[in-house]
Amino acid sequence: QVQLVESGGGTVQAGESLRLSCAASESAWNFRLNTMGWYRQAPGKQRDMVATITNSGGTTYAASVKGRFTISRDNAKKTFYLQMNDLKPEDTAVYYCTGMNIWGKGTLVTVSS
């Protein structure tokens, strides 16, 4: 059974950085063929797209994170990443990775002011 597992969440001060990772299980033979993405859900709010990356490396970003966040992937490791710089309190949320019709369980990012 293919799984996605996020890591790298935590609590930071405003202005600091974090890097999230999402690792697909070894059985995910088609990882490199798929668009992968990061979403986030703040308390009491809907889950929103943060960033996506296609199989050829094309990226899209939510307007609120453009210029601060960078999505990347390493197909050999079946892992993709979200580098988050200049974090703001409004970035506080549970971050989920998704792709191949699968969602990870989420990792909490808390940014204090």
C-alpha positions as CSV (number, residue, x, y, z in Angstrom):
1,Q,0.0,0.0,0.0
2,V,1.5,3.3,-1.1
3,Q,1.8,5.9,1.7
4,L,3.0,9.5,2.0
5,V,4.7,10.6,5.2
6,E,5.4,14.2,6.1
7,S,8.2,15.4,8.4
8,G,9.8,18.6,9.4
9,G,7.1,20.5,11.1
10,G,7.6,22.3,14.4
11,T,7.4,25.6,16.2
12,V,9.4,28.6,15.0
13,Q,9.5,32.4,15.5
14,A,8.2,34.7,12.8
15,G,10.9,35.3,10.1
16,E,12.5,31.9,10.6
17,S,12.6,28.9,8.2
18,L,11.5,25.3,8.1
19,R,11.8,22.6,5.5
20,L,9.0,20.0,5.2
21,S,9.6,16.6,3.5
22,C,7.1,14.2,2.1
23,A,8.4,10.7,1.5
24,A,6.5,8.2,-0.6
25,S,6.8,4.5,0.3
26,E,9.1,2.3,-1.7
27,S,6.2,0.7,-3.5
28,A,5.3,4.1,-5.1
29,W,6.7,3.0,-8.5
30,N,4.9,5.9,-10.3
31,F,6.0,8.7,-8.0
32,R,8.1,10.3,-10.8
33,L,5.1,10.4,-13.1
34,N,2.8,12.4,-10.8
35,T,2.2,16.0,-9.8
36,M,2.7,16.3,-6.1
37,G,1.5,19.0,-3.8
38,W,1.4,20.6,-0.4
39,Y,-1.8,21.9,1.2
40,R,-2.5,23.4,4.6
41,Q,-5.4,23.7,6.9
42,A,-5.5,26.3,9.7
43,P,-7.9,25.8,12.6
44,G,-11.5,26.5,11.6
45,K,-10.6,27.0,7.9
46,Q,-10.7,24.9,4.8
47,R,-7.7,23.1,3.3
48,D,-6.0,25.2,0.7
49,M,-3.3,24.6,-1.9
50,V,0.1,25.9,-1.0
51,A,2.3,24.6,-3.8
52,T,2.4,22.0,-6.5
53,I,5.1,20.5,-8.7
54,T,4.6,18.5,-11.9
55,N,6.5,15.5,-13.0
56,S,8.7,17.8,-15.2
57,G,9.3,20.3,-12.4
58,G,6.8,22.9,-13.2
59,T,5.6,24.7,-10.0
60,T,2.6,26.7,-8.9
61,Y,2.2,28.6,-5.6
62,A,-0.5,30.2,-3.6
63,A,-0.3,34.0,-3.8
64,S,0.2,34.2,0.0
65,V,3.5,32.1,-0.1
66,K,4.9,33.1,-3.5
67,G,8.5,34.3,-3.1
68,R,8.8,32.8,0.4
69,F,8.2,29.1,-0.2
70,T,9.8,26.7,-2.7
71,I,8.6,23.3,-3.6
72,S,11.1,20.8,-5.0
73,R,11.3,17.0,-5.6
74,D,13.9,14.2,-5.7
75,N,12.5,11.4,-7.8
76,A,15.3,9.1,-7.0
77,K,14.4,9.4,-3.3
78,K,10.7,9.5,-4.0
79,T,10.5,12.6,-1.8
80,F,9.5,16.1,-2.3
81,Y,10.0,19.2,-0.2
82,L,8.6,22.5,0.9
83,Q,11.2,25.1,1.9
84,M,9.5,27.8,3.9
85,N,11.3,31.0,4.5
86,D,10.3,34.2,6.3
87,L,7.5,32.4,8.1
88,K,4.6,34.4,9.4
89,P,2.0,33.7,12.1
90,E,-0.6,33.3,9.4
91,D,1.4,30.3,8.0
92,T,0.4,28.4,11.2
93,A,-1.5,25.3,10.0
94,V,-1.3,21.5,9.6
95,Y,0.5,20.9,6.3
96,Y,-0.5,17.9,4.2
97,C,1.3,16.4,1.2
98,T,-0.6,14.8,-1.6
99,G,-0.2,13.0,-4.9
100,M,-1.0,9.7,-6.6
101,N,-4.6,10.1,-5.1
102,I,-3.1,9.8,-1.6
103,W,-2.8,12.2,1.3
104,G,-0.3,12.2,4.1
105,K,-1.5,12.5,7.7
106,G,-0.1,16.0,8.1
107,T,2.5,17.8,10.1
108,L,1.9,20.8,12.3
109,V,3.7,24.1,11.7
110,T,3.3,26.8,14.3
111,V,4.7,30.3,13.9
112,S,4.8,32.6,16.8
113,S,5.1,36.3,16.6
